[in-house]
Each structure stands twice: as C-alpha cells, then as structure tokens.
C-alpha cells in the first residue's frame, strides 16, 4: 500500500499554522489524513477529497483557506464524549452520544438527522448488571457476550471478538486504510527527566507535554506536542534499546527560524529566507577558503590584487593549468671550468628572478676583481635558482673587463645545470665559449643581464 501523509494539528479552523484550514491547498493530495486533537480533548479524524467541491460545513466539511479549489477535508470520525459518524452527503450524520439515557429500557438511541431510530440489545442478562452501582464503580468492569437480535449488516453497530461496541463505519474505514488498531489517547507524558517508554498496547498514544528524551538518557529527543504511538501489543515499559522499536515518534511540527538568526547545531529547525540572508550578510568572506574540487568561476575579480601559490609547487600535467608562481633572489658566482687559484672579490653581486609555471626569468649583475694564475677552462655564472631543462634559452646582457676582439654574449650550453655560459664570436666565426684567459688577472669584471629559460 502506498504511503499516506498524516497531519497532526490542534484546531479545525482559524487559518493558523496549527489549524486544519491553515494548510495551503496547493500542498495537499487526495487521500491524506489529519488528526486534530483540540484543547477540549476531542479527537477528529479527517480525510482529504481532492474533487469534492462541497460547501464548507464545520465540522463535517472544511475547506483550506488558501488555494482550496475543489479540495475539502471530510470528517471520518470524532471521538471523546461522543462519536460522530458522517454519512455520504453529511445530511444524516450518526452520533453515538454518551449523554443518552440507556438505563430505563436498555435502548441505545442513534440520532439520524431529524429522524430517531433505536436498537434493542437483548439476550444477555449480564448486560443489565452494568447498571448496578457495584459494576459501574469497578475500575475494569467485565461484560459477558452481547447478543444482537434483529440487527442487519447495514446497521452501524456490531459486536467484535473483544465484546466491545464498535462503529462499523469507523472499522471499515480503518480497515480500508490498513489501520487494524485504532488510536487510543492515553494522556500526556513529561519527558524532562528522560523517562522510559510506558507499558502499552498497539494504538496507545501519548502527547509530550514537556520536552526532553523518551526512552532514557540514550533515547530519542522529543519536543512539546510530539506524539508517541505504540505499534506492538503488550509492549513492556523500557528504554530505547529494549522497547524503542515498538514505538513511533511523530513530530508535531517543524519549527521555522523567523527571527533572522541561525540556531547552531540544530536539526529541528529550517532557517527562513530572512535568516539565511541575515547570516550571509553579516559574515565576512573567509580569509583562506579551501576548495577540495574544481571551482568553476567565469571571472575572477581580485580586489586584493593577489593570487597566492604554495611554497612547494603542486605540478599539473594539464597544458592549460597554471600551477606555480614565485618571486625571489639568487646569488650569481663568477667561475670557470677549472678554478684553480681563481680569486673573486665582489663589489656588486645581485640577482632576482620570477617563475611563472615552467618559465623562469632571472636578472643579475656582477662587478668583481679577479686574480688567477693556474685557472683554466670556460667562464660561467653559477647559482641560477632553478635547473635548466632543455636548450631553450634567451639572454641579453653586457660585459666589462673582457680583452678578446670577438663580440661577447650570454648564452646557455648545457641542460640539467644551474649555470649561465659566456660565449663569443666574430664576423663569419662560429660561436665558442669564452675562456678565463680572456679576463686578465687583476682586472675588474662587470657582467649583467637577464635570461629566460624553461624548467
């Protein structure tokens, strides 16, 4: 059987959130049920007819205040001091009323609109004992079998196996809905001290009067107005672990935060639109938000003017992904293939670099006095901040203290190094590395420039 939505409310009319006519018609579907327990301890049971269109006639027919259309709540039963059984057109409702005087002739009167009918219960001498004061005063009076005489199947009263008078229309309705046990209101229960579930039978219902937990300290949190419904006969008193499976806890309503704040650590409240807006308006952006997945952003507007990358590169193989940016300084060193007794006294020695992805741009300047007698080999500037990867290399710069007639320039020769190699060439000549011999001992060497390379 498909699930049926059940509402629990406290009033029939008035348009408030706890009233039957306060439910917006757009949210209702045919067949839904409503249980209304009023302040006068009357329990009404309604079912929604989505195509009724009847005029409102409280309590038999109730229309939603908003977007009613043809949707009408139709009364199935009302229980407490009397039982109201509506017929198909609500013009001849049946009322079983405890105020009727049954003592004189054992006649149960059924009021049928403007006509009166009577059913005489006979053939059971113990039924008459009910009117004896001793039986009436007993806490649990016992009846013998009730024999009906002259009753037909169409009449709304019959005797069940437990020897109780039961309304046929109520029984048929509950059977059709798959509800074999009617609800029996047993009273309120104070949950402030986290009590155990009471001993109960299927259909016994309690209303929470004070919030707390039901089923002991490890039980379920309940609020004022929540319903506790037992679903197992002969369920013993006990905590959540022992008998909690025998009970259903029905929340009376969902609290909506309408004061413009968000309650922390609460699963019982749904924030209002105002609360969400107020909260977001008062919260400054997080200083360092962390995204665990891809963030799709059409345009990044950096009002602070900065993008920060980690100190250690998180390399990406994607050709369209920028994975590193770094600025810093480096210290160039003037050296040669075999330094020997090379001595370098620096007057100026500076270097800066910027790395964007794989591209490093490094600038430098050296002004130094060099002396040597045993040194040999080609001249280079070592100390680049990142190792050169491959031969792609561009450079601009200038020399001072150089004695060869060929034109000097800066270039790169080897990958997998951190050195800049100095070259020279002349008209129609192949470029070669500059040897240390082109820098006379005791002279001042000046080399400065900028190089760009891949890592």
N, C-alpha and C positions, 0 to 999 in steps of 0.2 A: 504494500500500500504506500502511496506517495506521502511524503511529509506534509503535515498541515501546520501552518503558522498559528500560534496561540498567543493572544494578548491577555495580559492581566492588568486590570485597571481598578479605580476606586469610585468612579461616578459614571452615571448614564449620560448626562447632558451637562452643558455649561461651556463646552468648547475648550476647556483647559487640556494640558498635556496628559492628565490622568483621567480624562473623561472619554467615553466611547465615541461621542460625536466629534472629539477633537483630533481623531486620526484622519489625515488627508486621504480623500477618496482615491487619489492617483496611486497611492502606495498599497491599496487593498486588492485582493483577489478572491474570487468566489470560493466558498467552502471554508474560509478561515474562521477560527473560533475566537471568542472573547469571554473571559471570566471576569465579572465585576463584583468585587466584594465591597459593599458600601459601609459607611460608618454606622449604619443601623444593623449591621451583621446579616444583611441579606446577600445571598449569592445568586447572581443572574448568569445564565449561560446563553450566549448569542452565536448565531452562525450568519456569515455574510452571503446574501443573494445578490450576485452581480448584475442580474437582469430584472429585478423586482419592479422598480419604478413606483411602488406604492406610496401613498401619502404617509407622512410621519404620524405615528400614534404611540406616544410613550406610555408604557414601556414596550408594547408589542412590536412596534416598528420604529427604528431610529435611523435617520439619515446623517451622513457626515456633513459637518458644517462647510468643509471646503471640497470642491470638485466631486460632489456626490454623484452626478449623473443618474443612472438607474440603480446604483448600489445602495442596498438597505441592509441594516442589521436586523435579523428576525429572531425574536425571543424563542429559545428552546425550552427553558425551564427557569424557575426562580425558587430558591429553597431557603427556608428557615422556619418561620412560624406558619407558613403555608407553602404549597407547591402550585405554581401556575403552569398549566399545560395549554399552549396556544394551538388552535386548530388551523386548517389550511388558509382561511381568509381572515383570521383574527376577529371574527364576529361572534363566535360562540366559544370563547376560551373556557377551559375546565379549571376549576380552582378546588384543590383539596385543602380545606381550612381547618386548623386545629380548634378554632373557636366554636365550631358546630357542636351542639348538644347531642351526644350519642348515648346518654345514659338511660333515657326513658324506654326506647324500643329497639335499641341496637341497630339503628338505621344510620348509615353513612350517606349524607346528602352530597350530591355532586351538582354544583351550580352551573348550568349550561345556558349562558346568555340570560335571556329573560324567561327561560323555562326551567323547572326543577324536576330532577329525576332522583330516584332512591334505589339503593341496592341493599337488600336484607341479607346479612351474614347469619347462617343458621347451621345447626348440626354439630356444634362444638360447645359443649357445656362449659369447658374451661374458659372460653372467651368471656363469659359473663363474670368470671372471677376477677377479671381485670378491673371491674368497677368496685371491687371490695377495697376498703381502705388499706388493708394489710398488703395487698398486691401492689396497689398504687404507690405505696411508700417504699417498696423494695427497690434497692439500687439496680438490680438486674432482674426484672420480672420475666418469668418463663411462660410461654404460651404453648398450648397443645396444637395439634393440627387444625387448620382453618379449612372448613368445607364450604365451598360456594354452591349455592343452589339457584338454578335458573340463570347463571351467568353465561354469556356468549363470548366468543372470541373477539367480537368487535368492541366489547366494553373495555374501558381503560384501566381496570384493576384486576390483578390476578395474584395467586399465591406462589412464591418461589420456594426453592428447596430449604431455605433458612427460615421459613414460616413468617416472612415479613410481607407487608403490603407494598407492592411496587407499582409505580406508574408504568403502564405498558408503553406509552409514547416515549417516555424517558428511556426505558430499557431498549426499545427498538432503535432509538437514535444513537445511544451509546454503542450498541452492537454494530450498527452500520458504520460507525467511526472507528471500530476496532477497540473501543474502550470498554473492557469487560468488567471493570471495577469503577464505580462512581467515586468522586472525591468526597471525603468526609472531613469537614473543617473541625480540627481538634483544639484550636486556640492559638495563642501567641507563645513565642519562646524567646527568652532573653539570652543572647549569645555573648554578652560582655565578658563572661568568665570562661569562654570556650567549652561549653558543655558537650557531653556525648549525645549521640542521637537517641531519642526516646524509643522505648519498645512500641511497635506499631504493626498494623496490617496494611496490605496494599490499598491505596486510595486515601490513607490518612494524610492530612495536610496541616502544616503549621505555618504561621506567618512570623517572620523575625521582627521583634519589637525593639531590640537594642543590638546594634552592630557588634561584630566580633568574629569568632570562628565557630563552626559546628563540627563536631567530631573530634574534640580535644585540641590540644595545642598544635598538632600537626594536621588539623582538619582544613576545611575549605573556608575562606574568608567570605562573610556574608554581610549585607547591608540591611538597613531598616526597610521593611516591605518585601524582602525576598521570600519566596515560598519554598518550603521543604516538603516534598511529596514522597511518601514511601511507595515502593513498587513491588514489595515482596511480603506475602502474608507471614505472620508470626516472626517478624524481624525483631531480634532481641536488642536491648539497649547496648550501645557500644561506641567505640571511637571510629575514626575514618578507616583505619586499616582493617578492622574486623567486620563492620557492617556498612561502611560507606557506599559499597556497590549496590546496596539495597535502596538507595535514596537518589532522587533527582533534586538538584538545587536550581530553582528558576529565578533569575534576576528580575526584579520588579521593573527596573527602568535603567536606561543608560544616562549617566549624568553628563551634561554638556557644560564645559567651562565657558561661561559667558562674561566673566569679569575682566577679560583681556590679559590673563596670565596663564602660564602653562604650569600645571602641577607636576613636580618632579616625581619620577618613579611610580607613576600611577597607570595601571592598565584598565582602570574602571572609568576613565574619562576620555571623551573625544574632544579635542580642542576646537573651539569655534574659529571661524574665519578671522574674526577680530583678534582672538588670542594669538593665532599664528602670525598675523601681520604685526601686532604689537611686539611680539617676541623678536621677529626678524628685524624690525626697525630699530630696536634698542641694542642689537648685538653687532659689535664691530666685526669686520672681516677677520678671519683667522690669520695670524701673522705668518704662519708657515703651514699652509694646508698641504696634506699628503694625499696624492691620488694613487690608488693601488692598481688602476686600469687606465685605459686610454681615455683622455678627456677631449671631446670634440668641441672646439671653440672657433667660430668663424673669424673673429677679430680679437686680438689681444691688445687692450689699451693699457699701457704701463704708465699710470700716473706717477709712480715712484721712480720710473726710469731705469729699472734694473731687472736683469734676469740672472739668477744665481745657479751655477752648476756645482756639483760635488767636487771636493778636493781630489778624489780619485775618479778618473773617467769611467763612466758606465758605457762601454763601447757598443755601438749598434752596427749591424751589417746592412741596414736599410740605407740605400743611396739618398733618400730624401729626409733623413733624420739627422738633425744637429745634436751631437751627443757630448760636446765639450767646448768650454771657453775658459781661457786662463791668461792672466797677465802677470808678469814678474820681471826679475832682473837676473842677469848672469854675468860672469866674470871671465872675459877673454884672456887667454895666455899666449904670448909670443914664444914659439918654439921651432925646432927643426927636426929632421929625421933622426940625426944622431947628435943630441945636445952637447955631449962632451962637457967642456968647461963654460958653456954659454951662461952668461950672467945678464939678467934683465932688471933694470931699475926703473920702475914705472912712475911717471909723473901724473899721467891720466890713465884710468883703466875702468871703463864703464860699459855696461851692456843692459839692454831691455828687450823684452820680447812680448808678443801677443800670439796666442794659439787659438784658432777657430776651427773646430773639427780636426781635420788632418793637416791643415796649413799652419806653418809657424813662420812668423816674420820677426827676425832678430836684428837689432841695430847695435852698433858697438863703436868704441873709439879707444885707441891705444896711443899714448905718447910715452916713449921709453928710451933710455940709453942702454945700448947693448955692448958687451965686450965678449970676445971669444978668441981662442987660438986653435983648439982641437975640434970644434964643431963642424959638422958636415950635413949634407942632405937638404931636402926641400923644406921651405918655410911654410908654416901653417899657424892658424889661430885656433886653439882648442878651447873646449868648455861650453859648446852650444847646449842649450837647455834640454833638447830632445835629440835622439839619434836620427840621422838622415836615413830615409827609406827610399831607395832608388836614386836615379841620377837627375831627376827633375829639380832644377835649381836656377834661381835668378839672383843676381847680385849687382849692386852699384857701390862705388867707393873710390878712395884716393889713397896715394902713398906719399910718404916723405922719407928722405934718407936712403933712397934707392939709387944705385950707380949704373945699372945696365942701360944700354942705349935702346933696347926694345921697350915697347909700351907695356906697362904692368896692368893687370886687372885681377879682380877677385873671382874665384870660381870654386867648384866642388869637383872632386875626383873620385872619391870612394863612398859607397853606401855603407850603412851599418857603422858609421863613425859619428863623432860629435865635433868634427874639425872643419874649418874653412881653409882651403888650399889657395895659395897665391900663385898666379900664372903671369907669363909674359909672352909677347910675340912681337914680330916686326913685319914690315911690308913684305908680303909673299912668303912669310915664315910660319911654320907650324907652332901652335902654342905649346909651351913647355912650362913645367913648374919652376918657380924662382928658387935658386939655391941660397943658402946662408951667405955664400961668398959675395952676393950682390949687395949685402948690407955690411959696410965696413965696420970693423971693431972700433969702439969708442964713439961711434956716431949716434945721432938721435933718430929713432924710427917713429914715424907717425902713420898709423893705418886707421881708417874709419870708413864706415859704410853700412849698408843694410842688405840682408839676404832673406830670401823666402824659399822654403822647401817643404816637402811632404814628409810625414812621419808614418 
